[in-house]
Amino acid sequence: MTAALIFGALAGLGIWCVAVGLQVRRPSLATVISRLDGAPPARSGSARLNDVAAALPLSPRPNAAANLRVLRRDPASWASERLLVGVVAGIAGLLWTAVVGPALGLPIWLRLLFVVALSATGTALPILTLRSQADARRAELRAALGAYLDLVAVALSAGAGVEEAMADAATIGSGTGFVEIADALTAARRAGEAPWIALGRLASDLDIGELRDLASTLALVGTEGARARETLLARARGLRRDQVTTAEAAAARRTEAAYLPTALQFVGFLILIVYPALLRVAQGLS
């Protein structure tokens, strides 16, 4: 009981220190004057936490960095999130072992192993969440890319050039995909690059294969309006076909997953009906 109280007090103290360190306080007069004098300002609690997370092996790997780029999230704050989740999971595991461990008679090494495993699981949980969120965002970007290609084809049919049609179509939409494409085309125009070079760079940053294929195809077609229009329409039809296939596959998976609870209910109902008869037969044989 004493060990549980000690562990609980330490855990509460740790949570309180983290909460106090993350609070945003108003800068003091000395801090404001030091900023005016050119002295480096005092760092906030979140910045210090980012430094601690950067010192640990929690920085995003290339796949996670691409997912963060898709979601427009800061890698340092994501590493800090991993650290916080791992610490909270470790504290929860420590409290559980302090309360339940003595009752079950678990050895100390097994309790420590459970705490370490739970903390490692907590640091891995943001990776799975990030992956699912990035996949959902890429699906939105692919849908936006199909609509964007249709708009570019319409602009080409109206007599606009390839680069003009691509730039005008990017300004029509307001979603994330249109914003990404518009920013990439604007940067390419300022740098004097071809728009397909910007799309290829954007495809590498976001890790979207369809956009990479589109950039390669436009690089081969060039500025020929008729061929570019046919190519864009073909790409748009292919994207819509892939999206329909993906949606049908997802619906089929959800339908199969919905069968499992029904099957379990049916099995439980059969056991409820058959069990009294089997019990009566067993008693008769005995």
C-alpha positions in Angstrom: 0.0 0.0 0.0 2.9 2.4 0.8 4.5 1.6 -2.5 1.3 2.4 -4.3 1.0 5.7 -2.6 4.6 6.6 -3.4 4.2 5.7 -7.0 1.0 7.6 -7.2 2.5 10.7 -5.7 5.5 10.6 -8.1 3.2 10.1 -11.1 1.1 13.1 -10.0 4.2 15.2 -9.5 5.4 14.3 -13.0 2.1 15.1 -14.6 2.0 18.4 -12.8 5.5 19.3 -13.9 4.7 18.5 -17.5 1.5 20.6 -17.3 3.3 23.5 -15.7 6.1 23.4 -18.3 3.7 23.5 -21.2 1.7 26.4 -20.0 2.1 29.6 -22.0 2.9 32.5 -19.7 3.0 36.2 -20.3 6.6 37.4 -20.8 8.0 39.4 -18.0 9.2 43.0 -18.4 12.9 41.8 -18.3 12.2 39.4 -21.1 10.5 42.1 -23.3 13.5 44.5 -22.6 16.0 41.7 -23.5 14.2 41.1 -26.8 14.4 44.8 -27.6 18.1 44.8 -26.8 18.6 41.9 -29.2 19.2 39.3 -26.5 17.8 35.8 -27.2 14.4 35.4 -25.6 13.6 32.7 -23.1 12.2 29.5 -24.7 8.8 28.2 -24.0 8.0 24.8 -22.4 6.9 23.3 -25.8 10.2 24.3 -27.3 12.1 22.7 -24.5 10.0 19.6 -24.9 10.8 19.6 -28.7 14.5 19.7 -27.8 14.1 16.7 -25.5 12.2 14.7 -28.1 14.8 15.6 -30.7 17.6 14.3 -28.5 15.7 10.9 -28.2 15.3 8.5 -31.2 11.8 9.8 -31.8 12.4 11.8 -35.0 10.3 10.8 -38.0 11.7 8.4 -40.5 11.4 9.0 -44.3 7.9 7.4 -44.5 6.7 9.3 -41.5 8.2 12.5 -42.8 6.3 12.1 -46.0 3.1 11.6 -44.0 3.8 14.7 -42.0 4.3 16.6 -45.2 0.9 15.5 -46.5 -0.8 16.6 -43.2 1.3 19.8 -43.0 2.4 19.0 -39.5 5.7 19.9 -37.8 8.1 17.0 -37.2 9.3 18.4 -33.9 5.8 18.7 -32.5 5.0 15.2 -33.7 8.1 13.8 -31.9 7.0 15.7 -28.8 3.6 14.0 -29.1 5.2 10.6 -29.2 7.2 11.4 -26.1 4.2 12.6 -24.2 2.1 9.6 -25.2 5.0 7.3 -24.2 5.4 9.0 -20.8 1.7 8.9 -20.1 1.5 5.2 -21.0 4.5 4.4 -18.8 3.0 6.2 -15.9 -0.3 4.3 -16.4 1.6 1.1 -16.5 3.6 2.0 -13.4 0.3 2.8 -11.5 -1.2 -0.5 -12.6 1.8 -2.6 -11.5 1.9 -0.7 -8.2 -1.7 -1.6 -7.4 -2.2 -4.9 -9.1 1.3 -6.3 -9.0 1.5 -7.0 -5.3 -2.0 -8.6 -5.3 -0.9 -11.0 -8.1 2.5 -11.6 -6.7 4.3 -10.4 -9.9 8.1 -10.2 -9.7 9.8 -6.8 -10.0 11.4 -7.6 -13.4 8.0 -8.5 -14.9 6.5 -5.3 -13.7 9.3 -3.2 -15.2 9.0 -5.2 -18.4 5.3 -4.4 -18.6 5.9 -0.7 -18.0 8.6 -0.5 -20.7 6.5 -2.5 -23.1 3.5 -0.2 -22.5 5.6 2.9 -22.9 7.0 1.6 -26.2 3.5 0.9 -27.4 2.5 4.4 -26.5 5.4 5.9 -28.6 4.3 3.6 -31.5 0.6 4.6 -31.3 1.2 8.1 -33.0 2.9 6.3 -35.9 -0.2 4.3 -36.6 -2.5 7.3 -36.2 -0.3 9.3 -38.5 -0.3 6.6 -41.2 -4.1 6.3 -41.2 -4.6 10.1 -41.3 -2.1 10.4 -44.2 -3.8 7.7 -46.2 -7.1 9.5 -45.8 -5.5 12.7 -46.9 -3.9 11.1 -49.9 -7.3 9.7 -50.9 -8.7 13.2 -50.8 -5.8 14.5 -52.9 -6.3 11.8 -55.5 -10.0 12.8 -55.7 -9.0 16.4 -56.1 -6.4 15.5 -58.7 -9.1 13.8 -60.9 -11.3 17.0 -60.7 -8.3 19.1 -61.4 -7.5 17.1 -64.6 -11.1 17.5 -65.8 -10.9 21.3 -65.3 -7.6 21.4 -67.2 -9.1 19.5 -70.1 -12.1 21.9 -70.2 -9.7 24.9 -70.3 -7.7 23.3 -73.1 -10.9 22.7 -75.1 -11.6 26.5 -74.7 -8.4 27.3 -76.4 -6.0 28.0 -73.5 -2.4 26.8 -73.5 -1.2 24.0 -71.4 0.5 26.1 -68.7 -2.3 28.6 -68.7 -4.9 25.9 -68.4 -3.0 24.2 -65.5 -2.6 27.5 -63.6 -6.3 28.6 -64.1 -7.7 25.2 -63.1 -5.7 25.2 -59.9 -7.2 28.5 -58.8 -10.8 27.3 -59.2 -10.9 24.7 -56.4 -10.5 25.5 -52.7 -9.6 22.1 -51.2 -6.3 20.9 -49.9 -5.4 19.3 -53.2 -6.0 22.4 -55.2 -4.1 24.5 -52.8 -1.1 22.2 -53.0 -1.1 22.2 -56.8 -1.6 26.0 -57.0 1.3 26.6 -54.6 3.6 24.2 -56.6 2.7 25.9 -59.9 3.2 29.3 -58.5 6.6 28.4 -57.2 7.5 26.9 -60.6 6.3 30.0 -62.5 8.4 32.2 -60.2 11.5 30.0 -60.7 11.0 29.8 -64.5 10.4 26.0 -64.4 7.9 23.9 -66.4 4.7 23.1 -64.5 5.2 19.3 -64.8 8.6 19.7 -63.0 6.7 21.3 -60.1 4.1 18.5 -60.1 6.9 15.9 -60.1 8.5 17.5 -57.1 5.1 17.7 -55.3 4.5 14.0 -56.1 7.8 13.2 -54.4 7.0 15.3 -51.4 3.5 13.8 -50.9 4.4 10.3 -52.1 1.5 10.1 -54.6 2.2 7.8 -57.5 -0.7 9.1 -59.7 0.7 12.6 -59.6 4.2 11.4 -60.4 2.9 9.5 -63.5 1.0 12.6 -64.6 4.1 14.7 -64.3 6.1 12.2 -66.4 3.4 12.0 -69.0 3.1 15.8 -69.3 6.9 16.0 -69.6 6.7 13.7 -72.7 3.6 15.4 -74.2 4.9 19.0 -73.8 2.9 21.9 -74.8 0.9 20.3 -77.6 -2.7 21.1 -76.7 -4.5 18.2 -78.4 -2.2 15.5 -77.1 -2.2 17.1 -73.7 -6.0 17.2 -73.6 -6.3 13.6 -74.6 -3.7 12.6 -72.0 -5.3 14.5 -69.2 -8.8 13.1 -70.0 -7.3 9.6 -70.0 -5.6 10.2 -66.7 -8.8 11.5 -65.2 -10.8 8.5 -66.3 -8.1 6.2 -64.9 -8.2 8.0 -61.6 -11.9 7.8 -61.3 -11.8 4.1 -62.2 -9.2 3.4 -59.5 -11.3 5.4 -57.0 -14.4 3.4 -57.7 -12.4 0.1 -57.4 -11.0 1.2 -54.1 -14.4 2.3 -52.8 -15.9 -1.1 -53.8 -13.1 -3.0 -52.1 -13.5 -1.0 -48.9 -17.2 -1.6 -49.0 -16.7 -5.3 -49.4 -14.3 -5.4 -46.5 -16.7 -3.5 -44.3 -19.5 -5.9 -45.3 -17.3 -8.9 -44.4 -16.5 -7.4 -41.1 -20.2 -6.8 -40.4 -20.8 -10.6 -40.8 -18.6 -11.5 -37.8 -20.8 -10.0 -35.0 -23.9 -11.6 -36.6 -22.1 -15.0 -36.8 -21.0 -14.8 -33.2 -24.5 -13.9 -32.0 -25.8 -16.9 -34.0 -23.3 -19.2 -32.4 -24.1 -17.9 -28.9 -27.8 -18.4 -29.5 -27.2 -22.0 -30.6 -25.1 -22.7 -27.5 -27.9 -21.2 -25.4 -30.5 -23.6 -27.0 -28.4 -26.7 -27.1 -26.6 -26.5 -23.7 -29.6 -27.6 -21.5 -30.2 -30.6 -23.7 -26.5 -31.6 -23.7 -26.4 -31.1 -19.9 -29.5 -33.4 -19.5 -27.9 -36.0 -21.7 -24.6 -35.9 -19.8 -26.5 -36.3 -16.5 -28.4 -39.3 -17.9 -25.2 -41.0 -19.0 -23.6 -40.4 -15.6 
